[in-house]
Amino acid sequence: MLRTGQAIPFQAVPDVATRLQAALEERYRLEEEIGRGGAATVYLAEDLKHGRKVAIKVLRPEPTGYEPQRFLREIRIAARLSHPRILPLHDSGECDGLLWFVMPYAGCETLRDRLAREGRLPVDEALRLTRAVAAALAYAHRLEVIHRDIKPENILLQSGEPVIADFGIATALSAAGGDPYVTDCGLAVGTPAYMSPEQASAESGVDGRADQYSLACVLYEMLAGAPPFAGGGARATMARHAIETPAPIRTHRPNVPLAVERALDRALAKAPGDRFADLDAFVAALDAPAVDQGEPAGLRAVAVIPFVNASADPDNEYFSDGITEELITALTQVEGLEVASRTSVFALKGERSDVRALGARLGVSTVLEGSVRRAGNRLRITARLTSVRDGRTLWSERYDRELADVFAIQDEIARTIVDTLRATLLHDLGDPVPVRYTANFKAYHLYLKGRHAWNRRTQDSIAEGIRFFEAAIAEDPDYALAYTGLADSYALQLDYRGAPVREGLERARTEAQRALLLDDSLAEAHTSLAWVIFVYDWDWPLAARHFRRALELNPRYPVARQWHAWFQIAMGRTQLALSEARQAIALDPASVSIRRTMGWLLYYARQPELALDQLRRALTMDPGAEETHRLLGLAHLQRGQLDEAAAAFREAIAISGSPALAEAGLGAVAVAQGRPEEARRLLAELERRRREHYVTPVALAILAAALGDTDAAFGWLERAYQERRGWLAYLNVEPTLDGLRDDPRFRRLLDRMRLT
């Protein structure tokens, strides 16, 4: 386990910890215990030589059959591995009766965390992860290194990409005489739910086909929600691996391609000789074209490919995307039908591949595609439902209607798809149930335009969004969703124009409460209110309740995930925050704001390299976003890349209507470069401007802290507190304030914020 969970106080485990710290005091400083298993304990530590966080795993003292030299030899073999999907080993040793080894501190969620949260994964996502893990394992096998303990806990997800941890550790632990996972079954090494039969029987000569079996168990669990065999204790589970045949995966998940089922069956064979020769062959079999044998692959699954905007005006794309999402939502309500996720289908937006190829990639049997053309008040929608098996058109239609008929068209398309599938493939489908928040098309149209503008997150676009939402409410005063848009706009407008917060956030609260009065079951309304309570009221328990309620009502609402991530990072729950942000990206991969949020969270988590990767992606999506350039500056500053930081801050200043925060960042760079007088001139200029018009005290606090003027910094922090600037919610994680943390006044401020 190489991630932060429920940290165990360092003093609570003095036996091993004290001995380990004494042995390693010149090289590492232990900070806290972050994990414990049957044979080992994991500590978060500081690598004193390189100034980085690491995870140190130490074995139980004096395991049975203790062979330290063999242990160290096995660790050295595993340390040869150098692959982007394998977590490297930094160091190892034996001292004072302790065997230990050092790995990078990954600080990210595991596949186990994701499965615990989601139950099972989309077919295409499960296959993507399996391919990546298989590639890393195949590389290791070519170097004659076997993992022997592949399981969801040992697959880390760094920004959604899998990285294998504990490579070769199972072999090394058995070499040391330990029995890390199975305490009642002889010398078996591995984890029962994922252990090959030859491992369970402690056979000698275990090879890469054991890892193949374990990876197949993991893929099975990603698809079915549970491994092939589980329950009944370690001995019983291992016996089932040896004698029972798992249920075919499509009995759990009908839309899994037949080729995947066949590949899993072979990889889970009892005898190694009956499995694939290697992992490359296993992956090739997973991707083999489906062969008609019984029920077609993905029989119960349909994908709605993003409808093409065929209008002369490219700005109408928001409208075609809106129709796509409405159809996905409507079909998702149909009992007995599986619908490819928004994430999966929008990742294919703009591709012009053959429908059969797209359908095969998505693991579905039918694909709905179409186009939308607007001309004045006239609307033309074309739609076609195609069989992935043979490319045959099951149904097609063209609708030439008035713009106001769009709701009826969407409902008719959804009904026709279900009727067609009932007549040709499936007889037991339920009926689509339209979800409508307004019957007024003009109000709906204005709301879509408002959200489209709001999501660009600039000062001008948010002001534009407010106008659209107010116009939508004028058309339909009972349109609850429009009130949530208005609430979100007033809340965020403050961040983009550097204005006093009280008036805007009070207005945001009012609009969110109006939305809840109209519809208490609206996830968007609970999210809007939760944000105001979080950044303005600083009522953490109440904010948590509204975020929780929003996610209960609609776990697929990306803004709820995004804002809940901000809340979690402020509460110091880094891994939960990153997990929520990953889900938000998966739900809305085209959102610049959500991608930038991930950058912020990684910056707060002191992972600037990963933050920069996310921010560069955000910048590619929107090169003119001032906040992205400013955050790039902060991340470069955190890495010590001062010239790059200065350039990013200057770019932010050049395009910002409220440049104070970027100017503060530029001043911090000047201090770091040994030019404090330049920073003092910037501070004096900000103070002068504040006398003439509003300048956020946050900028002045950051710049004073960089200069080491703690009295001035705390004075500006007090101003920020009196003005209730939401930035103070992040006091515990804000890197620019690290120089103030040892001052008693900082602790008192945390107490007042109820953040201790």
C-alpha positions in Angstrom: 0.0 0.0 0.0 1.7 3.2 -1.2 -1.0 5.8 -0.7 -2.3 7.8 2.2 -5.2 6.2 4.0 -6.1 6.5 7.6 -2.7 7.6 8.9 -1.6 5.9 12.1 0.2 8.3 14.5 3.9 7.7 14.4 4.1 7.3 18.1 1.5 4.5 18.1 3.9 2.0 16.6 7.2 2.6 18.5 8.5 -1.0 18.3 9.4 -1.3 14.6 9.3 2.4 13.8 11.8 3.3 16.4 14.3 0.6 15.3 13.8 1.6 11.6 14.3 5.3 12.3 17.5 4.6 14.2 18.8 2.4 11.4 18.0 4.9 8.6 18.3 8.3 10.4 21.0 9.6 8.1 19.1 8.9 5.0 15.3 9.0 5.7 13.0 10.6 8.2 9.9 8.6 9.0 6.7 10.7 9.2 3.7 8.4 9.7 2.5 4.9 9.2 0.3 4.6 6.1 -0.3 0.9 5.7 0.0 -2.5 7.3 -0.3 -6.0 6.1 0.3 -9.5 7.3 4.1 -9.3 7.0 5.0 -5.7 6.5 4.3 -2.1 7.6 4.5 0.9 5.3 5.7 4.3 6.4 5.6 7.7 4.7 9.1 9.2 4.9 11.3 12.1 3.7 14.3 11.1 1.5 16.8 13.5 3.1 19.3 13.4 0.3 16.9 14.0 -2.6 14.2 16.1 -0.8 11.3 13.8 -1.9 8.5 11.8 -0.3 9.0 8.0 -0.3 7.3 4.9 1.0 9.3 2.5 3.1 8.0 -1.0 3.5 9.6 -2.9 6.4 9.0 -6.6 7.1 7.9 -8.0 10.4 11.0 -8.7 12.5 12.5 -12.1 12.4 10.1 -14.0 10.0 10.2 -17.8 10.0 13.1 -19.1 7.9 14.8 -15.7 7.8 17.1 -15.4 4.8 18.0 -11.7 4.4 20.6 -12.2 1.6 18.2 -14.0 -0.5 15.6 -11.3 0.1 18.0 -8.6 -0.9 19.0 -10.6 -4.0 15.4 -10.9 -5.2 14.8 -7.1 -4.5 17.9 -6.3 -6.6 16.5 -8.4 -9.5 13.1 -6.5 -9.3 15.0 -3.2 -9.1 16.3 -3.7 -12.7 12.9 -3.0 -14.1 12.5 0.4 -15.8 9.1 0.9 -17.3 6.6 3.8 -17.1 3.9 1.4 -15.8 6.0 -0.1 -13.1 6.6 1.7 -9.8 10.4 1.6 -9.3 12.4 0.4 -6.3 14.7 3.1 -5.0 16.6 1.3 -2.2 16.6 -1.7 0.1 18.6 -3.1 3.0 18.8 -5.1 6.2 19.7 -3.5 9.5 19.1 -4.3 13.1 17.1 -7.4 12.1 14.8 -5.4 9.8 14.4 -6.0 6.1 13.2 -2.9 4.2 12.9 -1.4 0.8 12.0 2.0 -0.5 9.6 3.1 -3.3 8.3 6.4 -4.6 5.3 7.7 -2.6 2.7 7.6 -5.3 0.0 9.4 -3.4 -2.8 8.2 -5.7 -5.8 5.9 -5.5 -5.6 2.2 -6.4 -7.8 0.2 -8.7 -9.3 -1.3 -5.5 -10.4 2.2 -4.5 -12.1 2.8 -7.8 -13.8 -0.6 -7.8 -15.0 0.0 -4.2 -16.5 3.2 -5.4 -18.0 2.2 -8.8 -18.6 -1.6 -8.4 -17.6 -2.3 -12.0 -16.1 -0.4 -14.8 -17.2 0.3 -18.4 -16.1 -2.5 -20.7 -13.8 -0.2 -22.8 -12.2 1.2 -19.6 -11.6 -2.2 -18.1 -9.9 -3.4 -21.3 -7.8 -0.3 -21.5 -6.4 -0.8 -18.0 -5.8 -4.5 -18.7 -3.9 -3.8 -21.9 -1.6 -1.3 -20.1 -0.9 -3.6 -17.1 -0.3 -6.5 -19.5 2.3 -4.5 -21.4 4.2 -3.8 -18.2 4.0 -7.4 -17.1 5.1 -8.6 -20.5 8.2 -6.3 -20.3 9.1 -7.8 -16.8 8.6 -11.3 -18.0 11.0 -10.8 -20.8 13.6 -9.9 -18.1 12.5 -13.1 -16.2 10.9 -11.2 -13.4 7.5 -12.4 -12.2 5.2 -10.3 -10.0 3.2 -13.1 -8.3 0.7 -10.8 -6.6 -1.3 -8.9 -9.2 -4.4 -7.6 -7.6 -6.4 -4.3 -7.6 -4.5 -3.1 -4.5 -1.2 -3.3 -6.4 -2.4 -1.4 -9.4 -2.1 2.4 -8.8 -4.0 4.9 -10.9 -1.9 8.0 -11.5 -4.0 10.5 -13.3 -6.1 7.5 -14.4 -3.2 5.6 -15.8 -2.2 2.2 -14.2 1.1 1.7 -12.5 2.1 -1.6 -10.9 3.4 -1.5 -7.4 5.3 -4.1 -5.3 6.9 -5.7 -8.3 8.9 -8.8 -7.3 8.1 -8.1 -3.6 6.0 -11.3 -3.2 9.0 -13.4 -4.4 11.4 -11.5 -2.1 9.1 -11.9 0.9 8.9 -15.7 0.3 12.7 -15.6 0.0 12.9 -14.0 3.4 10.7 -16.8 4.8 7.7 -14.6 5.2 4.1 -15.5 4.3 2.7 -12.1 3.6 -0.9 -12.8 2.5 -1.8 -16.4 3.4 -1.2 -17.3 7.0 -2.9 -20.7 7.1 -1.9 -22.3 3.8 1.7 -23.4 3.9 4.1 -21.4 1.7 1.7 -20.1 -0.9 2.6 -16.5 -2.0 0.0 -14.3 -3.4 -3.6 -13.2 -2.6 -6.2 -16.0 -2.6 -8.9 -14.2 -4.8 -6.3 -13.7 -7.6 -3.9 -16.6 -7.0 -3.3 -19.2 -9.8 -3.8 -22.8 -8.9 0.0 -23.5 -9.2 0.7 -20.8 -6.7 -2.0 -22.1 -4.4 -0.3 -25.5 -4.3 3.1 -23.9 -3.8 4.5 -25.5 -6.9 8.1 -24.7 -8.0 8.8 -23.2 -11.3 6.0 -20.6 -11.4 6.3 -18.5 -14.5 4.6 -15.5 -16.2 1.4 -17.5 -16.8 0.7 -17.2 -13.1 0.6 -13.4 -13.6 -1.6 -13.9 -16.6 -4.1 -15.8 -14.5 -4.1 -13.1 -11.8 -4.6 -10.3 -14.3 -7.5 -12.3 -15.8 -9.0 -12.4 -12.3 -8.6 -8.6 -12.0 -10.2 -8.1 -15.5 -13.1 -10.4 -14.5 -13.7 -8.3 -11.4 -13.6 -5.0 -13.3 -16.3 -6.3 -15.6 -18.4 -8.3 -13.1 -18.0 -6.4 -9.9 -16.4 -9.3 -8.1 -13.5 -11.7 -8.7 -14.2 -15.2 -10.1 -13.9 -16.8 -6.7 -14.2 -15.1 -3.4 -15.5 -15.7 0.1 -15.2 -18.5 2.6 -11.7 -17.9 3.8 -8.3 -18.2 2.2 -8.1 -22.0 2.1 -11.6 -22.4 0.5 -10.9 -19.7 -2.1 -7.7 -21.3 -3.2 -9.4 -24.6 -3.4 -12.1 -23.1 -5.7 -9.4 -21.8 -8.0 -8.0 -25.3 -8.3 -11.2 -27.2 -9.0 -14.1 -24.9 -10.0 -14.8 -23.2 -13.3 -15.9 -19.5 -13.0 -19.2 -18.4 -14.4 -18.8 -17.0 -18.0 -18.3 -13.3 -17.7 -21.4 -12.5 -19.9 -23.7 -14.1 -17.4 -22.7 -11.1 -15.2 -22.3 -8.6 -18.0 -24.2 -9.3 -21.3 -22.6 -6.5 -23.3 -19.0 -7.9 -22.9 -17.7 -8.9 -26.4 -17.6 -12.7 -27.0 -13.9 -12.4 -27.8 -13.3 -11.1 -24.2 -15.3 -13.9 -22.7 -13.3 -16.5 -24.6 -10.0 -14.9 -23.8 -10.9 -14.8 -20.1 -11.9 -18.5 -20.2 -8.5 -19.5 -21.6 -6.4 -17.2 -19.3 -8.3 -18.7 -16.3 -7.5 -22.3 -17.3 -6.3 -24.5 -14.3 -3.2 -25.7 -16.0 -0.6 -23.2 -17.1 -0.1 -25.1 -20.4 -3.8 -24.4 -21.3 -3.4 -20.6 -21.0 -2.0 -18.2 -23.6 1.7 -18.6 -24.2 2.3 -15.0 -23.0 0.5 -11.8 -22.2 0.8 -10.4 -25.7 -1.2 -13.4 -27.0 -3.8 -12.7 -24.2 -4.2 -9.1 -25.2 -4.5 -10.0 -28.9 -7.3 -12.4 -28.0 -9.1 -9.7 -26.0 -9.1 -7.5 -29.1 -10.0 -10.2 -31.6 -13.1 -9.5 -33.8 -16.3 -10.9 -32.3 -17.5 -14.2 -34.0 -21.2 -14.9 -34.1 -21.7 -17.9 -31.8 -24.9 -17.6 -29.9 -25.8 -14.2 -28.6 -23.9 -11.3 -30.3 -21.3 -9.4 -28.4 -22.7 -6.4 -26.5 -26.3 -7.4 -27.3 -27.9 -5.2 -24.7 -25.7 -2.2 -25.3 -26.2 0.8 -27.5 -24.0 3.8 -28.1 -25.2 7.3 -29.0 -22.4 8.9 -31.0 -22.3 12.7 -30.7 -24.6 14.2 -33.3 -22.9 16.3 -35.9 -23.6 20.0 -36.0 -24.6 20.4 -39.7 -25.7 24.1 -39.2 -24.0 26.9 -41.0 -23.2 28.5 -37.7 -20.5 26.5 -35.7 -21.8 28.1 -32.5 -24.8 25.8 -32.7 -22.6 22.9 -31.6 -23.8 23.3 -28.1 -27.3 22.4 -29.4 -26.3 19.2 -31.1 -24.3 18.1 -28.1 -27.3 18.9 -25.9 -29.5 16.6 -28.0 -26.9 13.8 -27.8 -26.8 14.1 -24.0 -30.6 14.1 -23.8 -30.8 10.9 -25.8 -28.1 9.2 -23.6 -30.0 10.3 -20.5 -33.4 9.0 -21.8 -32.0 5.6 -23.0 -30.1 5.2 -19.7 -33.5 5.1 -17.9 -34.6 2.0 -20.0 -34.6 -1.2 -17.9 -32.6 -4.0 -19.6 -30.6 -1.7 -21.8 -27.0 -0.7 -21.3 -25.8 2.6 -22.8 -22.2 3.6 -23.5 -21.1 6.3 -21.1 -20.9 10.0 -22.1 -17.2 9.7 -21.5 -16.7 6.9 -24.0 -18.8 8.4 -26.8 -17.6 12.0 -26.5 -14.0 10.7 -26.7 -14.9 9.6 -30.2 -16.4 13.0 -31.2 -15.2 14.0 -34.6 -14.0 10.6 -35.6 -15.2 9.4 -39.0 -14.4 5.7 -38.6 -16.8 3.0 -39.8 -19.8 2.6 -37.4 -18.9 -1.1 -37.0 -15.4 -0.2 -35.8 -16.7 2.4 -33.4 -19.3 0.0 -32.0 -16.7 -2.7 -31.5 -14.4 -0.3 -29.6 -17.3 0.6 -27.4 -18.4 -3.0 -26.8 -22.0 -2.4 -28.1 -24.3 -4.1 -30.6 -26.0 -1.0 -32.0 -25.0 2.5 -32.6 -27.2 5.6 -33.0 -25.7 8.5 -35.0 -27.1 11.6 -36.6 -26.9 15.2 -37.4 -28.6 18.5 -36.4 -29.2 21.4 -38.8 -30.8 24.7 -37.6 -31.9 27.4 -39.9 -33.9 30.1 -38.2 -36.8 28.5 -36.5 -36.6 25.3 -38.6 -34.8 22.2 -37.4 -33.7 19.1 -39.3 -32.6 16.1 -37.3 -31.4 12.9 -39.0 -30.9 9.7 -37.0 -29.8 6.2 -37.9 -29.6 3.1 -35.8 -27.0 0.6 -37.1 -26.1 -3.0 -36.2 -22.4 -3.4 -35.3 -22.4 -7.0 -36.4 -23.0 -6.5 -40.1 -23.4 -2.7 -40.6 -27.1 -3.2 -41.4 -29.3 -0.1 -40.9 -32.0 -1.1 -38.4 -33.8 2.2 -38.5 -33.4 5.7 -39.9 -35.5 8.8 -40.0 -35.3 12.5 -40.9 -37.3 15.0 -38.9 -38.1 18.4 -40.4 -39.9 20.4 -37.7 -40.2 23.7 -36.0 -37.5 24.4 -33.4 -40.0 24.1 -30.6 -40.6 20.5 -31.5 -37.2 19.3 -30.3 -38.5 17.7 -27.1 -41.0 15.7 -29.0 -38.4 14.6 -31.5 -36.0 13.5 -28.8 -38.7 11.5 -27.1 -39.8 9.9 -30.4 -36.2 8.9 -31.3 -35.8 7.2 -27.9 -39.1 5.4 -28.2 -38.3 4.3 -31.7 -34.9 2.9 -30.7 -36.5 0.9 -27.9 -39.3 -0.4 -30.2 -36.7 -1.4 -32.9 -34.6 -3.3 -30.4 -37.6 -5.0 -29.0 -38.6 -6.1 -32.5 -35.2 -7.2 -33.7 -33.0 -8.2 -30.8 -34.5 -7.8 -27.3 -38.1 -8.4 -26.2 -37.9 -7.4 -22.5 -36.8 -3.8 -22.6 -38.7 -1.3 -20.5 -40.0 2.1 -21.7 -38.0 5.3 -21.9 -39.1 7.8 -19.4 -38.4 11.4 -20.5 -36.9 13.7 -17.8 -38.0 17.3 -18.4 -37.3 20.3 -16.2 -39.2 22.7 -18.4 -41.7 22.4 -21.2 -40.7 25.8 -22.6 -38.3 25.2 -25.5 -37.0 28.8 -25.5 -36.1 28.6 -21.8 -34.3 25.3 -22.4 -32.4 26.7 -25.3 -31.3 29.7 -23.2 -30.3 27.4 -20.4 -28.0 25.4 -22.7 -26.4 28.6 -24.0 -25.9 29.8 -20.4 -24.2 26.6 -19.3 -22.0 26.7 -22.4 -20.9 30.2 -21.7 -20.5 29.5 -17.9 -18.2 26.6 -18.5 -15.7 28.7 -20.4 -14.9 30.3 -17.0 -13.8 33.8 -18.0 -15.1 37.1 -16.7 -16.9 37.9 -19.9 -18.3 34.4 -20.4 -19.7 34.2 -16.9 -21.4 37.6 -17.3 -22.8 36.3 -20.6 -24.1 33.2 -18.8 -25.9 35.3 -16.2 -27.8 37.0 -19.0 -28.8 33.7 -20.6 -30.0 32.2 -17.3 -32.0 35.3 -16.4 -33.6 35.2 -19.8 -34.4 31.5 -19.3 -36.1 32.3 -16.0 -38.1 35.2 -17.6 -39.4 32.6 -20.0 -40.2 30.0 -17.3 -40.1 31.3 -13.7 -40.5 27.7 -12.4 -37.4 26.4 -14.3 -35.3 25.2 -11.3 -32.2 24.3 -13.4 -31.9 27.9 -14.6 -31.8 29.1 -11.0 -28.9 26.8 -10.3 -27.1 28.2 -13.3 -27.6 31.7 -12.0 -26.4 30.6 -8.5 -23.2 29.1 -10.0 -22.5 32.2 -12.1 -22.8 34.6 -9.2 -20.6 32.4 -7.1 -17.8 32.0 -9.7 -18.0 35.5 -11.1 -16.2 36.7 -8.0 -13.2 34.7 -8.8 -12.9 36.0 -12.3 -13.3 39.7 -11.6 -11.6 40.0 -8.2 -14.7 41.6 -6.7 -15.9 41.7 -3.0 -17.6 38.4 -2.3 -20.5 39.2 0.0 -23.1 40.5 -2.5 -22.4 37.8 -5.1 -22.4 34.9 -2.7 -25.5 36.0 -0.9 -27.2 36.2 -4.3 -25.8 32.8 -5.2 -27.3 31.4 -2.0 -30.7 32.9 -2.8 -30.9 31.5 -6.3 -29.8 28.0 -5.1 -32.5 28.0 -2.4 -35.1 29.1 -4.9 -34.1 26.1 -7.1 -34.4 23.7 -4.1 -37.9 25.1 -3.3 -38.9 24.3 -6.8 -37.3 20.9 -6.9 -35.5 19.4 -3.8 -34.5 16.3 -5.9 -32.2 18.4 -8.1 -28.5 17.5 -7.8 -27.5 20.7 -9.4 -29.3 22.8 -6.7 -27.7 20.9 -3.8 -24.4 21.4 -5.5 -24.9 25.1 -5.9 -25.9 25.6 -2.3 -23.1 23.3 -1.1 -20.5 25.5 -2.9 -21.8 28.7 -1.2 -21.9 27.1 2.2 -18.3 25.8 1.6 -16.6 28.9 0.3 -18.6 31.6 2.1 -20.3 30.2 5.2 -17.3 27.9 6.1 -19.8 25.5 7.6 -18.0 22.3 6.7 -20.5 19.7 8.0 -23.5 21.4 6.2 -21.5 21.7 3.0 -20.6 18.0 3.2 -24.3 17.0 3.6 -25.4 19.0 0.5 -22.5 17.6 -1.5 -23.4 14.1 -0.4 -27.0 14.6 -1.2 -26.1 15.9 -4.7 -24.0 12.8 -5.4 -26.7 10.5 -4.1 -29.2 12.1 -6.5 -26.9 12.2 -9.5 -23.5 10.5 -9.2 -22.8 11.4 -12.8 -23.1 15.2 -12.4 -19.5 16.4 -13.2 -19.7 19.7 -11.5 -20.7 18.0 -8.2 -17.7 15.8 -8.5 -15.5 18.8 -9.4 -16.6 21.0 -6.5 -16.6 18.1 -4.1 -13.0 17.6 -5.0 -12.2 21.2 -4.0 -14.0 20.6 -0.7 -12.1 17.4 0.0 -8.7 19.0 -0.7 -9.6 21.9 1.7 -10.4 19.3 4.4 -7.0 17.7 3.8 -8.4 14.5 2.1 -6.0 14.6 -0.9 -6.7 11.1 -2.3 -10.5 11.6 -2.1 -10.1 14.9 -3.8 -8.0 13.5 -6.7 -10.4 10.6 -7.0 -13.4 13.0 -7.4 -11.5 15.1 -9.9 -10.7 12.0 -12.0 -14.3 11.1 -12.1 -15.3 14.6 -13.1 -12.8 14.5 -16.0 -14.2 11.1 -17.0 -17.7 12.5 -17.0 -16.8 15.7 -18.9 -13.5 15.3 -20.6 -14.1 18.5 -22.7 -14.3 20.8 -19.7 -11.3 23.1 -19.4 -12.3 24.1 -15.9 -12.4 20.5 -14.6 -9.0 19.8 -16.2 -7.6 22.9 -14.5 -9.2 21.8 -11.2 -7.1 18.7 -11.4 -4.0 20.9 -11.9 -5.0 22.9 -8.8 -5.4 19.8 -6.7 -2.1 18.4 -7.7 -0.4 21.7 -7.0 -2.0 21.7 -3.5 -0.8 18.1 -3.1 2.8 19.2 -3.8 2.9 17.2 -7.1 3.9 20.1 -9.5 5.1 17.7 -12.3 1.7 16.1 -12.5 0.0 19.5 -12.1 1.9 20.8 -15.1 0.9 17.9 -17.3 -2.8 18.6 -16.5 -2.4 22.4 -17.0 -0.7 22.0 -20.4 -3.7 19.9 -21.5 -6.0 22.6 -20.3 -4.0 25.2 -22.1 -4.2 23.3 -25.3 -8.0 23.3 -24.9 -8.2 27.0 -24.2 -4.9 29.0 -24.7 -6.6 32.3 -23.5 -7.5 31.2 -20.0 -5.8 33.6 -17.6 -6.2 31.3 -14.6 -4.5 28.4 -16.4 -1.4 30.6 -17.1 -1.4 31.8 -13.5 -1.6 28.3 -12.1 1.2 27.3 -14.5 3.3 30.0 -12.9 2.6 28.6 -9.4 3.4 25.1 -10.4 6.7 26.2 -12.1 7.5 28.2 -9.0 6.8 25.2 -6.8 9.3 23.2 -8.9 11.9 26.0 -8.7 11.6 26.7 -12.5 11.7 30.5 -12.0 12.1 31.7 -15.5 9.2 29.6 -16.7 7.1 30.8 -13.7 7.8 34.4 -14.5 6.9 33.9 -18.2 3.6 32.3 -17.2 2.7 35.0 -14.7 3.5 37.7 -17.3 1.2 36.0 -19.8 -1.6 35.9 -17.2 -1.2 39.6 -16.4 -1.3 40.5 -20.1 -4.7 38.8 -20.6 -6.3 39.4 -17.2 -8.8 42.1 -16.4 -7.9 41.6 -12.7 -4.2 40.8 -12.6 -3.5 41.2 -8.9 -3.0 37.5 -8.1 -0.7 37.0 -11.1 1.3 40.1 -10.1 1.7 38.6 -6.6 3.0 35.5 -8.2 5.5 37.5 -10.2 6.6 39.2 -7.1 7.2 35.8 -5.4 9.4 34.8 -8.3 11.4 38.1 -8.0 12.0 37.2 -4.3 13.1 33.7 -5.2 15.5 35.2 -7.8 17.1 37.5 -5.2 15.3 40.7 -6.3 13.1 41.6 -3.2 13.1 45.3 -4.1 11.1 44.5 -7.2 8.6 42.6 -5.2 8.3 45.4 -2.7 7.5 47.8 -5.6 4.8 45.5 -6.7 3.4 45.3 -3.2 3.4 49.1 -2.9 1.6 49.3 -6.3 -1.1 46.9 -5.2 -1.6 48.8 -1.9 -1.9 52.0 -3.9 -4.4 50.5 -6.3 -6.4 49.2 -3.4 -7.0 52.7 -2.2 -8.6 53.6 -5.6 -10.6 50.4 -6.3 -11.0 46.9 -5.0 -8.0 44.6 -4.9 -8.3 41.2 -3.2 -6.3 41.1 0.1 -5.3 37.5 -0.9 -2.8 38.9 -3.5 -1.3 41.2 -0.9 -1.1 38.4 1.7 0.7 36.1 -0.8 3.2 38.8 -1.7 3.9 39.9 1.9 4.5 36.2 2.8 6.9 35.8 0.0 8.9 38.8 1.2 9.0 37.4 4.7 7.0 40.3 6.1 4.9 38.2 8.5 3.2 41.1 10.2 1.9 42.5 7.0 0.9 39.0 5.7 -1.2 38.3 8.8 -2.7 41.8 8.5 -3.9 41.0 5.0 -5.0 37.5 6.0 -7.2 39.2 8.6 -8.7 41.5 5.9 -9.4 38.4 3.8 -11.1 36.8 6.8 -13.3 39.8 7.4 -14.2 39.9 3.7 -14.9 36.1 3.8 -12.7 35.3 0.9 -13.2 31.7 -0.1 -9.5 31.2 -0.6 -9.1 30.9 3.2 -10.8 27.5 3.0 -7.6 26.2 1.6 -5.3 27.5 4.4 -4.2 23.9 5.3 -2.9 23.2 1.8 -2.0 26.5 0.3 1.8 26.3 -0.6 2.3 30.1 -0.7 1.6 30.3 3.0 4.1 27.6 4.1 6.5 30.2 5.5 3.8 31.3 8.0 2.8 28.0 9.4 5.1 28.0 12.4 3.7 31.4 13.6 1.2 31.0 16.5 -1.1 33.5 14.6 -1.5 30.9 11.8 -2.8 28.3 14.3 -5.2 30.8 15.7 -6.5 31.6 12.2 -7.0 27.9 11.5 -8.9 27.7 14.8 -11.2 30.5 13.8 -11.8 28.9 10.4 -12.5 25.5 12.2 -9.8 23.9 10.1 -7.6 22.5 12.9 
